[in-house]
């Protein structure tokens, strides 16, 4: 049976044909060498059957990668790791704020801003080159939940209200020029069309093409601590509760691992995994 004739079931419940190219591309993104990729693809292909879920395929490939090198498995689980930032959206806001900081913005999280009509609680206010951007984050902790057109419609009206007041206020030294909506899932076509039409910037898992959330994270090496294959769920929750959201924050603040009572041997393994994840990355 040819692999590309196999029907697989996506998280949304939709049935699609299995794509070897998609699996190859997702493995390639981890930085795995071609021999490792070929070995994993061959093993996964041998275990395919009609009606297999994308989750099962992912779990198999993840387990095989983890056996090779844990930091490659960490990169592979990036999408799932973002969901693990939940159940509240706040760690995701901190995470997006960190991505903006490493891209040269000065950020503030959870600000109350006055609009022309009412006040608004804004997830992130970002400043760069005398321009200000307001960013709203839409976090889903379940796969298959996309952002429809209602989200950018609502956020654009808030942005316009804040912008009208901000740019008339002589105390503000910057100009409010942009509104963003960031989600860890995807936007519907209507949502993207509306964003383009109103000049509202939309950032999702894979949009804009080649500059989505996953691309920025890989490019900057800004992996959330939830990607770690060596930290337990309890340890990750402890770190998130202390506002440690990025792996690279642990490189400088190893004392958090001491608070958790992690042994020296395990601490060294965790630190090595994180260093492998974050190395060879350039800031924008």
MARDO-86760 format. One record per atom (N, C-alpha, C, O): residue in one letter; x, y, z. Coordinates in steps of 0.1 Angstrom, whole numbers, padded with zeros to 4 digits, always signed. Atoms other than C-alpha are relative to their C-alpha. Last residue first. Example, Ala and Ser with C-alpha at 12.3 -4.5 7.8 and 13.67 -1.06 7.14 Angstrom:
S-0009-0011+0000;S+0137-0011+0071;S-0008+0011+0008;S-0003+0022+0009;A+0009-0012+0000;A+0123-0045+0078;A+0009+0012+0000;A+0019+0012+0007;
//
This chain:
X+0003-0008+0011;X+0169+0400+0145;X+0005+0014+0001;X+0004+0023-0007;X+0011-0010-0003;X+0187+0380+0171;X-0002+0008-0013;X+0007+0010-0021;X-0003-0014+0001;X+0207+0351+0157;X-0012+0008+0004;X-0023+0005+0001;X+0011-0008+0004;X+0205+0315+0167;X+0004+0014+0000;X+0011+0019+0009;X-0001-0003+0014;X+0235+0291+0166;X-0013+0008-0004;X-0017+0008-0016;X-0013-0004+0006;X+0227+0278+0201;X-0002+0003-0015;X-0012-0002-0021;X-0002-0014+0002;X+0193+0279+0218;X+0012+0004-0008;X+0014+0016-0012;X+0012-0006+0007;X+0182+0243+0215;X+0002+0014-0004;X-0002+0019-0015;X+0001+0006+0014;X+0216+0228+0222;X-0011+0007-0008;X-0010+0009-0020;X-0011-0006+0008;X+0220+0251+0252;X+0000-0004-0014;X+0002+0004-0023;X+0004-0014+0003;X+0186+0240+0265;X+0010+0007-0008;X+0007+0014-0017;X+0011+0000+0010;X+0195+0203+0262;X-0004+0014-0004;X-0006+0017-0016;X-0006+0004+0013;X+0228+0209+0279;X-0011+0000-0011;X-0008+0005-0022;X-0007-0011+0005;X+0211+0227+0308;X+0006-0002-0014;X+0006+0006-0023;X+0010-0010+0004;X+0186+0199+0313;X+0007+0012-0006;X+0003+0017-0017;X+0007+0005+0012;X+0214+0173+0313;X-0010+0010-0006;X-0011+0013-0018;X-0010-0001+0011;X+0235+0193+0337;X-0006-0004-0013;X-0004+0002-0023;X-0001-0015+0004;X+0205+0198+0360;X+0010+0002-0011;X+0007+0010-0020;X+0012-0003+0008;X+0199+0160+0359;X+0001+0015-0004;X-0003+0018-0015;X-0001+0007+0013;X+0235+0153+0371;X-0012+0004-0009;X-0010+0006-0021;X-0010-0006+0009;X+0234+0181+0397;X+0001-0007-0014;X+0002-0001-0024;X-0013+0005-0003;X+0201+0168+0412;X+0010+0006-0010;X+0006+0011-0021;X-0005+0009+0010;X+0170+0189+0409;X+0014-0004+0002;X+0022+0005+0005;X-0007+0011-0006;X+0157+0203+0442;X+0005-0010-0011;X+0005-0022-0008;X+0008+0012+0003;X+0131+0225+0424;X+0007-0012+0006;X+0001-0023+0006;X+0012-0001-0008;X+0147+0256+0440;X-0009-0012-0002;X-0016-0016+0008;X-0004+0003-0014;X+0180+0245+0425;X-0012+0000+0009;X-0014-0008+0018;X-0001+0015+0000;X+0164+0244+0390;X+0004-0004+0014;X+0000-0015+0019;X+0014+0005+0000;X+0154+0281+0395;X+0000-0016+0001;X-0009-0021+0008;X+0004+0001-0015;X+0191+0288+0405;X-0015-0005+0001;X-0019-0010+0011;X+0000+0015-0004;X+0199+0280+0368;X-0005-0002+0014;X-0009-0013+0018;X+0006+0001-0014;X+0190+0316+0360;X-0002-0014+0004;X-0013-0019+0007;X-0005-0010-0009;X+0212+0325+0330;X-0005-0001+0015;X+0002+0003+0024;X-0014+0000+0001;X+0206+0294+0310;X+0007+0009+0010;X+0017+0006+0016;X-0006+0009-0010;X+0171+0292+0324;X+0015-0001-0001;X+0022-0005+0009;X+0000-0007-0013;X+0161+0324+0306;X+0006-0010+0010;X+0011-0005+0020;X-0012-0008-0002;X+0171+0307+0273;X+0001+0007+0013;X+0012+0011+0018;X-0012+0009-0003;X+0144+0281+0277;X+0012+0008+0003;X+0020+0005+0012;X-0010+0004+0011;X+0118+0309+0277;X+0011-0009+0005;X+0016-0008+0016;X+0008+0005+0011;X+0087+0313+0300;X+0009-0006-0011;X+0006-0015-0018;X-0011+0005+0009;X+0102+0318+0334;X-0007-0007-0011;X-0012-0018-0010;X-0002-0009+0012;X+0074+0340+0350;X+0013-0004-0009;X+0018+0004-0016;X-0011-0010-0004;X+0078+0323+0384;X+0003+0009-0012;X+0014+0015-0012;X+0006-0009-0011;X+0044+0305+0378;X+0010+0010+0005;X+0006+0020+0011;X+0009-0009+0006;X+0059+0293+0345;X-0006+0009+0010;X-0009+0021+0008;X-0007-0011+0007;X+0088+0278+0363;X-0009+0010-0006;X-0006+0022-0006;X-0007-0008-0010;X+0066+0259+0387;X+0007+0011-0006;X+0007+0023-0002;X+0010-0009-0006;X+0043+0247+0359;X+0007+0009+0011;X+0003+0021+0012;X+0003-0011+0010;X+0074+0234+0340;X-0010+0009+0006;X-0009+0022+0004;X-0011-0009+0001;X+0086+0215+0371;X-0003+0012-0010;X+0000+0023-0007;X+0000-0008-0013;X+0052+0199+0377;X+0011+0011-0001;X+0009+0022+0004;X+0011-0009+0001;X+0050+0188+0340;X+0000+0009+0012;X-0003+0021+0011;X+0013+0006-0002;X+0084+0172+0343;X-0010+0011-0001;X-0007+0023-0001;X+0008-0006-0011;X+0115+0187+0327;X-0013-0007+0002;X-0020-0010-0008;X-0006+0005-0012;X+0136+0164+0304;X-0007+0006+0013;X-0006+0000+0024;X+0004+0014-0001;X+0117+0166+0271;X+0005-0005+0014;X+0002-0016+0018;X-0010+0009-0006;X+0118+0204+0272;X-0005-0014+0002;X-0016-0016+0006;X-0005+0009+0010;X+0094+0221+0248;X+0009-0011+0007;X+0012-0021+0001;X+0008+0012+0001;X+0074+0235+0278;X+0005-0009-0011;X+0000-0020-0012;X-0006+0011-0008;X+0103+0259+0285;X-0008-0013-0001;X-0003-0024+0002;X+0006+0000-0013;X+0092+0280+0255;X+0005-0012+0008;X+0009-0022+0003;X+0008+0011-0003;X+0117+0281+0226;X-0006+0001+0014;X+0001+0005+0024;X+0008-0003-0011;X+0131+0314+0215;X-0010-0010+0004;X-0022-0008+0003;X-0003+0010-0010;X+0158+0302+0192;X-0007+0003+0013;X-0002+0000+0024;X-0006-0007-0011;X+0155+0334+0171;X+0004-0009+0012;X+0010-0005+0021;X-0010-0009+0004;X+0149+0317+0138;X+0007+0007+0012;X+0020+0008+0011;X-0011+0008+0005;X+0130+0287+0152;X+0012+0010-0003;X+0024+0007+0000;X-0006+0008-0012;X+0107+0309+0173;X+0012-0007-0005;X+0023-0007+0002;X-0007-0009-0009;X+0102+0333+0144;X+0006-0007+0011;X+0018-0003+0015;X-0013-0004+0007;X+0094+0305+0119;X+0008+0009+0009;X+0020+0008+0010;X-0010+0011+0000;X+0069+0288+0143;X+0013+0004-0006;X+0024+0001-0002;X-0005+0002-0014;X+0051+0321+0150;X+0011-0010+0000;X+0021-0009+0006;X+0009+0002-0011;X+0047+0329+0113;X+0007-0002+0013;X+0019-0001+0014;X-0003-0010-0010;X+0073+0345+0090;X-0011-0002+0012;X-0013+0008+0019;X-0015-0001-0003;X+0077+0319+0063;X+0003+0010+0011;X+0015+0012+0013;X-0008+0011+0005;X+0040+0325+0052;X+0015+0003+0002;X+0020+0013-0001;X-0003+0000+0015;X+0024+0351+0073;X+0009-0011-0004;X+0017-0017+0005;X+0003-0012+0009;X+0009+0330+0089;X+0006+0012+0007;X+0006+0013+0019;X-0007+0001+0013;X+0020+0295+0102;X-0003+0011-0010;X-0002+0010-0022;X-0010+0011+0000;X+0013+0295+0139;X+0008+0000-0013;X+0020-0002-0013;X+0005+0013-0005;X-0005+0328+0137;X+0011-0010-0001;X+0022-0007-0004;X-0012+0009-0002;X+0004+0365+0133;X-0006-0013+0006;X-0011-0013+0017;X+0004+0013-0006;X-0022+0390+0119;X+0012-0010+0000;X+0019-0011-0009;X-0010+0011+0002;X-0014+0426+0114;X-0004-0013+0007;X-0006-0013+0019;X-0002+0005-0014;X-0045+0449+0111;X+0010-0012-0003;X+0008-0021-0011;X-0014-0002-0004;X-0042+0468+0078;X+0003-0004+0015;X+0011+0002+0022;X+0000-0011-0010;X-0080+0470+0075;X+0014+0003+0005;X+0016+0012+0013;X+0008-0012+0005;X-0082+0450+0042;X+0001+0012+0010;X+0001+0023+0005;X-0006-0006+0011;X-0054+0426+0051;X-0007+0013-0005;X-0001+0023-0008;X-0012-0006-0005;X-0069+0418+0085;X+0008+0008-0011;X+0012+0019-0009;X+0003-0012-0007;X-0103+0413+0069;X+0012+0007+0006;X+0013+0019+0005;X+0005-0010+0010;X-0090+0389+0043;X-0003+0013+0007;X+0000+0024+0002;X-0012-0005+0007;X-0070+0370+0070;X-0004+0011-0010;X+0003+0021-0011;X-0008-0008-0010;X-0101+0367+0092;X+0012+0006-0007;X+0015+0018-0005;X+0007-0012-0002;X-0122+0355+0062;X+0007+0010+0010;X+0008+0022+0007;X-0003-0009+0012;X-0096+0329+0053;X-0007+0013+0002;X-0001+0023-0002;X+0008+0004+0012;X-0098+0315+0089;X+0003+0009-0012;X+0009+0020-0010;X+0011-0009+0004;X-0069+0323+0112;X-0008-0006-0011;X-0002-0013-0020;X+0000-0006+0014;X-0047+0296+0127;X-0012+0009-0001;X-0021+0009+0006;X+0006+0010+0009;X-0036+0283+0162;X+0001+0007-0014;X+0011+0011-0019;X-0009+0012+0001;X-0011+0300+0186;X-0007-0010-0010;X-0001-0021-0012;X+0006+0012-0005;X-0028+0334+0180;X+0010-0012-0002;X+0018-0012-0011;X-0008+0012+0000;X-0015+0369+0176;X-0007-0012+0006;X-0013-0011+0017;X+0007+0011-0007;X-0036+0399+0167;X+0009-0012-0002;X+0013-0015-0013;X-0003+0014+0003;X-0017+0431+0160;X-0010-0009+0006;X-0015-0006+0017;X+0007+0010-0009;X-0026+0468+0158;X+0003-0014-0005;X+0003-0017-0017;X+0004+0013+0004;X-0003+0494+0143;X-0007-0008+0011;X-0004-0007+0023;X+0001+0002+0014;X+0007+0530+0142;X-0006-0013-0004;X-0010-0015-0016;X+0006+0013+0000;X+0004+0545+0177;X-0004-0003-0015;X-0013+0002-0020;X+0013+0001+0007;X+0027+0574+0174;X-0004-0014+0000;X+0003-0023-0003;X+0000+0009+0012;X+0054+0579+0200;X-0014+0001-0006;X-0023+0006-0001;X-0012-0004+0008;X+0062+0607+0226;X+0001-0009-0013;X+0009-0006-0022;X-0006+0012+0006;X+0027+0605+0242;X+0011+0004-0010;X+0009+0012-0019;X-0010+0006-0009;X+0021+0635+0264;X+0007-0012-0006;X+0018-0016-0002;X-0013-0006+0002;X+0005+0654+0235;X+0011-0006+0009;X+0023-0005+0007;X-0005-0003-0013;X-0025+0630+0235;X+0014+0005-0001;X+0023-0003-0005;X+0004-0014-0003;X-0042+0632+0202;X+0006+0005+0013;X+0005+0016+0016;X-0007-0009+0009;X-0024+0601+0189;X-0004+0015+0001;X+0002+0024-0005;X-0015+0000-0001;X-0033+0580+0219;X+0006+0011-0008;X+0014+0019-0004;X-0003-0007-0012;X-0071+0589+0219;X+0015+0002+0001;X+0020+0013+0004;X+0006-0013+0001;X-0078+0579+0183;X+0004+0009+0012;X+0006+0021+0011;X-0008-0008+0009;X-0054+0550+0185;X-0005+0014+0000;X+0003+0024+0000;X-0012-0004-0007;X-0072+0535+0216;X+0008+0010-0009;X+0014+0020-0004;X+0004-0009-0011;X-0106+0536+0198;X+0012+0004+0008;X+0013+0016+0012;X+0004-0013+0006;X-0091+0523+0165;X-0004+0009+0012;X-0001+0021+0011;X-0012-0007+0005;X-0074+0494+0183;X-0003+0014-0004;X+0004+0024-0001;X-0007-0004-0012;X-0106+0484+0201;X+0013+0008-0003;X+0016+0019+0003;X+0008-0011-0005;X-0125+0483+0168;X+0006+0006+0013;X+0006+0018+0016;X-0002-0012+0008;X-0097+0463+0152;X-0008+0012+0006;X-0003+0023+0006;X-0013-0006-0004;X-0098+0438+0181;X+0003+0013-0008;X+0009+0022-0002;X+0001-0005-0014;X-0135+0431+0176;X+0013+0007+0004;X+0012+0018+0010;X+0011-0010+0001;X-0133+0426+0138;X+0000+0007+0014;X+0000+0020+0015;X-0006-0013+0005;X-0100+0407+0142;X-0010+0012-0001;X-0006+0023+0001;X-0012-0004-0008;X-0117+0382+0165;X+0006+0012-0005;X+0007+0022+0002;X+0005-0008-0011;X-0151+0380+0147;X+0011+0005+0009;X+0010+0016+0014;X-0001-0014+0003;X-0133+0369+0115;X-0005+0009+0011;X-0001+0021+0012;X+0008-0004+0012;X-0126+0334+0128;X+0000+0015-0001;X+0006+0022+0007;X+0005-0013-0002;X-0097+0323+0150;X-0008+0004-0012;X-0003+0006-0023;X-0006-0011+0008;X-0092+0286+0148;X-0006+0013+0003;X-0017+0013+0009;X+0008-0013-0003;X-0099+0259+0174;X+0007+0011-0007;X+0017+0016-0003;X+0012+0000+0009;X-0085+0226+0159;X-0009+0012+0002;X-0019+0013-0005;X-0002-0001+0014;X-0060+0220+0187;X-0013+0000-0007;X-0023-0004-0002;X+0004+0012+0007;X-0069+0228+0223;X+0002+0002-0015;X+0001+0013-0021;X-0008+0012-0005;X-0052+0252+0246;X-0005-0013-0005;X-0002-0023+0000;X+0009+0012-0001;X-0063+0282+0225;X+0009-0011+0006;X+0020-0013+0001;X-0006+0013-0003;X-0046+0316+0231;X-0011-0011+0000;X-0021-0009+0007;X+0011+0010-0001;X-0057+0348+0214;X+0005-0014+0001;X+0010-0020-0008;X-0003+0014+0002;X-0032+0375+0220;X-0012-0008+0002;X-0020-0007+0012;X+0009+0009-0008;X-0038+0412+0215;X+0003-0014-0003;X+0005-0018-0015;X+0001+0015+0004;X-0009+0434+0205;X-0010-0007+0009;X-0010-0006+0021;X+0008+0008-0010;X-0008+0472+0205;X-0003-0014-0005;X-0007-0016-0016;X+0009+0010+0005;X+0020+0488+0185;X-0007-0006+0012;X-0002-0009+0022;X+0006+0009-0010;X+0039+0520+0193;X-0010-0009-0007;X-0017-0005-0016;X+0014+0005+0004;X+0062+0540+0170;X-0004-0010+0011;X+0004-0017+0017;X+0011-0011-0002;X+0091+0562+0181;X-0013-0004-0005;X-0022+0004-0008;X-0002-0011+0009;X+0116+0536+0167;X-0011+0011+0000;X-0016+0015-0010;X-0012+0001+0008;X+0102+0507+0186;X+0000+0011-0010;X-0009+0014-0016;X-0005-0013+0005;X+0075+0504+0213;X+0013-0003-0007;X+0022-0011-0003;X-0014+0001+0005;X+0053+0474+0221;X+0005+0013-0006;X-0003+0018-0014;X-0003-0013+0006;X+0021+0474+0243;X+0015+0000-0004;X+0023-0002+0005;X-0014-0004+0002;X+0010+0438+0250;X+0001+0014-0007;X-0006+0016-0017;X-0009+0011-0003;X-0023+0423+0263;X+0015+0005+0000;X+0022+0004+0010;X-0007+0004+0012;X-0043+0456+0263;X+0011-0011+0004;X+0018-0009+0014;X-0012+0007-0005;X-0069+0463+0289;X+0006-0007-0012;X+0001-0015-0019;X-0002+0013+0004;X-0092+0489+0274;X+0012-0006+0007;X+0022+0000+0009;X-0014+0006-0003;X-0107+0521+0286;X+0001-0014-0004;X-0009-0021-0005;X-0001+0008-0012;X-0138+0536+0269;X+0015-0004+0003;X+0023-0002-0006;X+0013+0003-0006;X-0148+0561+0242;X+0001-0007+0014;X-0006-0003+0023;X+0008-0012+0001;X-0116+0578+0229;X-0014-0002+0007;X-0019+0008+0012;X+0005-0002+0014;X-0096+0550+0243;X-0008+0013-0001;X-0009+0020+0009;X+0012-0008+0002;X-0076+0550+0275;X-0003+0001-0015;X+0006+0004-0023;X-0001-0012+0009;X-0051+0522+0279;X-0013+0007-0002;X-0023+0000-0003;X+0013-0006+0002;X-0048+0496+0307;X+0002+0013-0008;X+0010+0022-0003;X+0001-0015-0003;X-0016+0477+0303;X-0015+0004-0002;X-0022-0001-0011;X+0012-0003-0008;X-0013+0439+0306;X-0002+0014+0004;X-0003+0018+0016;X+0011+0010+0000;X+0023+0434+0294;X-0012+0004+0009;X-0009+0009+0020;X+0007-0001-0013;X+0048+0462+0285;X-0012-0010-0001;X-0019-0010-0011;X+0014+0004-0002;X+0073+0458+0257;X-0005+0002+0014;X+0003+0002+0024;X+0001-0001-0014;X+0104+0475+0243;X-0014-0003+0004;X-0023+0004-0002;X+0011-0008-0006;X+0108+0461+0208;X+0002+0002+0015;X+0008-0007+0022;X-0004-0014-0001;X+0141+0449+0192;X-0011+0010+0006;X-0009+0022+0006;X+0001-0006+0014;X+0131+0415+0178;X+0002+0015+0001;X-0001+0022-0009;X-0012+0005+0007;X+0143+0398+0211;X+0000+0005-0015;X+0010+0004-0022;X-0012-0006-0006;X+0117+0420+0229;X+0013-0004-0007;X+0021+0004-0010;X-0001-0014+0005;X+0090+0410+0204;X+0012+0007+0006;X+0019+0015-0001;X-0003+0000+0014;X+0096+0373+0210;X+0002+0014-0005;X+0011+0017-0013;X-0014+0004+0001;X+0096+0379+0247;X+0005+0000-0014;X+0016+0005-0017;X-0007-0012-0005;X+0062+0397+0246;X+0015-0002-0002;X+0022+0007-0006;X+0001-0009+0012;X+0048+0367+0226;X+0008+0013+0003;X+0015+0018-0005;X-0008+0007+0010;X+0059+0344+0255;X+0001+0009-0012;X+0012+0011-0018;X-0014-0002-0004;X+0046+0367+0282;X+0009-0005-0011;X+0020+0001-0014;X-0002-0015+0001;X+0012+0368+0264;X+0015+0003+0003;X+0021+0010-0004;X-0001-0003+0014;X+0014+0330+0261;X+0003+0014-0003;X+0010+0018-0012;X-0013+0004+0004;X+0021+0327+0298;X+0002+0002-0015;X+0013+0005-0019;X-0010-0010-0004;X-0011+0348+0304;X+0015-0005-0004;X+0022+0004-0009;X-0007-0005+0011;X-0035+0328+0282;X+0012+0008+0004;X+0020+0013-0004;X+0003-0014+0002;X-0048+0306+0310;X+0009+0005-0012;X+0019-0001-0015;X+0013-0003+0006;X-0047+0268+0306;X-0004+0015-0002;X-0013+0018-0010;X+0013-0002-0006;X-0021+0271+0292;X-0001-0005+0014;X+0009-0009+0020;X-0002-0012-0008;X+0016+0271+0282;X-0013+0004+0008;X-0013+0012+0017;X-0002+0003-0014;X+0010+0235+0272;X+0003+0012+0009;X+0004+0011+0021;X+0013+0003-0007;X-0006+0246+0240;X+0002-0002+0015;X-0007+0001+0023;X+0007-0013-0001;X+0027+0262+0230;X-0013-0002+0007;X-0017+0006+0015;X-0005-0007-0011;X+0045+0229+0237;X-0007+0014+0003;X-0008+0018+0014;X+0007+0005-0012;X+0022+0211+0213;X+0005+0007+0013;X-0003+0009+0022;X+0014-0004+0001;X+0034+0233+0185;X-0008-0005+0012;X-0015+0003+0018;X+0002-0014-0002;X+0071+0230+0195;X-0015+0004+0000;X-0020+0011+0009;X+0013-0001-0007;X+0071+0192+0198;X-0004+0015+0003;X-0012+0018+0011;X+0011+0006+0007;X+0096+0188+0170;X-0013+0002+0007;X-0024+0003+0001;X+0004-0009+0011;X+0120+0213+0185;X-0012-0005-0007;X-0021+0002-0011;X+0005-0013-0006;X+0121+0194+0218;X-0005+0009-0011;X-0016+0015-0010;X+0014+0003-0004;X+0125+0161+0199;X-0007+0012+0005;X-0019+0015+0003;X+0008+0001+0012;X+0156+0175+0183;X-0014-0002+0002;X-0023+0003-0004;X+0003-0013+0004;X+0168+0185+0218;X-0007+0001-0014;X-0014+0011-0017;X+0012-0006-0007;X+0164+0150+0230;X-0003+0014-0005;X-0015+0018-0005;X-0005-0012-0007;X+0187+0134+0204;X-0012+0008+0006;X-0021+0011-0001;X-0012-0005+0006;X+0183+0100+0188;X+0006+0011+0008;X+0018+0010+0013;X-0010+0011-0002;X+0158+0083+0211;X+0013+0004-0006;X+0024+0001-0001;X-0004-0002-0014;X+0138+0116+0213;X+0011-0011+0003;X+0021-0008+0010;X-0010-0011-0001;X+0136+0115+0175;X+0006+0001+0014;X+0018+0004+0015;X-0012+0004+0007;X+0120+0081+0175;X+0011+0011+0000;X+0023+0008+0001;X-0007+0011-0008;X+0095+0090+0202;X+0013-0004-0007;X+0024-0006+0000;X-0006-0006-0012;X+0086+0122+0184;X+0008-0010+0008;X+0019-0006+0012;X-0012-0008+0005;X+0080+0104+0151;X+0008+0006+0011;X+0020+0007+0012;X-0010+0010+0005;X+0057+0079+0168;X+0013+0007-0004;X+0024+0003+0000;X-0005+0007-0012;X+0038+0106+0188;X+0011-0010-0004;X+0021-0011+0003;X-0008-0010-0007;X+0033+0127+0156;X+0007-0007+0012;X+0020-0006+0013;X-0011-0001+0009;X+0019+0097+0136;X+0011+0009+0007;X+0023+0006+0007;X-0008+0013-0001;X-0004+0089+0165;X+0013+0001-0008;X+0023-0004-0004;X-0005+0001-0013;X-0016+0125+0167;X+0009-0012+0002;X+0020-0011+0008;X-0013-0007+0001;X-0021+0127+0130;X+0007+0000+0013;X+0019+0001+0013;X+0002-0014-0002;X-0047+0100+0135;X+0014+0007-0001;X+0024+0001+0000;X-0009-0004-0011;X-0046+0066+0118;X-0001+0015+0002;X-0003+0023-0007;X+0007-0005-0012;X-0078+0060+0098;X+0009+0003+0011;X+0005+0007+0022;X+0011-0009+0002;X-0062+0037+0072;X-0007+0005+0013;X-0010-0004+0021;X+0012+0008+0004;X-0029+0022+0084;X-0012+0010-0002;X-0011+0022+0003;X+0013-0007+0004;X+0006+0035+0088;X-0011-0010-0003;X-0009-0021-0007;X+0010+0002-0010;X+0033+0015+0107;X-0014+0007-0003;X-0023+0007+0005;X+0003+0014-0002;X+0057+0009+0079;X-0011-0002+0009;X-0018-0013+0009;X+0007+0005+0012;X+0056+0046+0069;X-0004-0015+0002;X-0015-0019-0003;X+0013-0005-0001;X+0066+0056+0104;X-0009-0005-0011;X-0020-0009-0009;X+0007+0007-0012;X+0096+0034+0104;X-0014+0004+0001;X-0023-0004+0002;X+0002+0014+0003;X+0107+0046+0069;X-0008-0008+0011;X-0016-0016+0008;X+0011+0001+0010;X+0101+0082+0078;X-0003-0014-0004;X-0014-0018-0005;X+0013-0002-0006;X+0122+0078+0109;X-0012-0001-0009;X-0022-0007-0006;X+0002+0011-0009;X+0152+0063+0091;X-0014+0001+0007;X-0022-0009+0007;X+0004+0012+0008;X+0150+0088+0063;X-0004-0012+0009;X-0013-0019+0006;X+0013-0003+0005;X+0150+0118+0088;X-0005-0012-0008;X-0016-0017-0007;X+0010+0001-0011;X+0179+0103+0107;X-0014+0002-0005;X-0023-0006-0002;X+0001+0014-0003;X+0199+0099+0075;X-0010-0003+0011;X-0018-0013+0010;X+0008+0007+0010;X+0191+0134+0063;X-0002-0015+0003;X-0012-0021+0001;X-0007+0002+0013;X+0204+0151+0095;X-0009-0009-0009;X-0018-0016-0004;X-0004+0014+0000;X+0179+0165+0121;X+0007-0003-0014;X+0004+0003-0024;X-0015+0000+0002;X+0178+0203+0122;X+0005-0014+0000;X+0018-0016-0001;X-0007+0002-0013;X+0143+0203+0138;X+0015+0001-0002;X+0022+0002+0008;X+0000-0013-0007;X+0128+0219+0106;X+0007-0002+0014;X+0012+0008+0019;X-0011-0008+0005;X+0138+0188+0086;X+0002+0013+0008;X+0013+0017+0011;X-0012+0006-0006;X+0115+0166+0107;X+0012+0009-0004;X+0021+0010+0004;X+0001-0003-0014;X+0085+0189+0099;X+0013-0006+0007;X+0017+0000+0017;X-0002-0014-0002;X+0095+0190+0062;X+0000+0003+0015;X+0008+0010+0020;X-0014-0003+0002;X+0098+0152+0060;X+0003+0014+0004;X+0013+0017+0010;X-0008+0006-0011;X+0064+0147+0076;X+0015+0003-0001;X+0021+0006+0009;X+0003-0008-0012;X+0048+0172+0052;X+0008-0005+0012;X+0014+0002+0020;X-0008-0013+0001;X+0066+0156+0022;X-0002+0008+0013;X+0007+0015+0017;X-0014+0003-0004;X+0054+0121+0032;X+0007+0013+0001;X+0016+0015+0009;X-0010-0007+0009;X+0018+0134+0030;X+0014-0003+0006;X+0018+0002+0017;X-0013-0002-0006;X-0010+0112+0043;X+0010+0006-0010;X+0010+0003-0021;X-0010+0010+0004;X-0043+0118+0025;X+0013+0003+0008;X+0017+0015+0010;X-0009-0005+0011;X-0069+0139+0044;X+0010-0012-0003;X+0011-0021+0004;X-0008+0011+0006;X-0099+0131+0067;X+0008+0006-0012;X+0003+0012-0021;X+0000+0001+0015;X-0112+0160+0088;X+0010-0011-0004;X+0020-0013+0001;X+0009+0010+0004;X-0118+0154+0125;X+0000-0002-0015;X-0007-0012-0020;X+0014-0006+0002;X-0103+0187+0136;X-0010-0010-0004;X-0022-0007-0004;X+0006-0003-0013;X-0073+0168+0150;X-0014+0006-0001;X-0022+0004+0008;X-0006-0012-0007;X-0066+0154+0116;X-0007+0002+0013;X-0017-0004+0016;X+0010-0009-0006;X-0076+0119+0105;X+0007+0011+0008;X+0015+0008+0017;X-0003-0003-0014;X-0054+0100+0080;X-0010+0010+0006;X-0015+0018-0002;X+0009-0011-0006;X-0064+0083+0048;X+0004+0002+0014;X+0004-0008+0022;X+0005+0003-0013;X-0035+0063+0032;X-0008+0012+0005;X-0004+0023+0004;X+0014+0004+0003;X-0030+0067-0006;X-0007-0002+0014;X-0019-0005+0014;X+0008-0012+0003;X+0002+0087-0001;X-0014-0003-0003;X-0022+0006-0007;X+0003-0009-0011;X+0018+0059+0018;X-0009+0011-0003;X-0018+0015+0005;X-0008-0013+0001;X+0014+0034-0011;X-0003+0009+0012;X-0015+0011+0015;X+0009-0012+0000;X+0000+0000+0000;X+0009+0013+0000;X+0018+0014+0008;
//
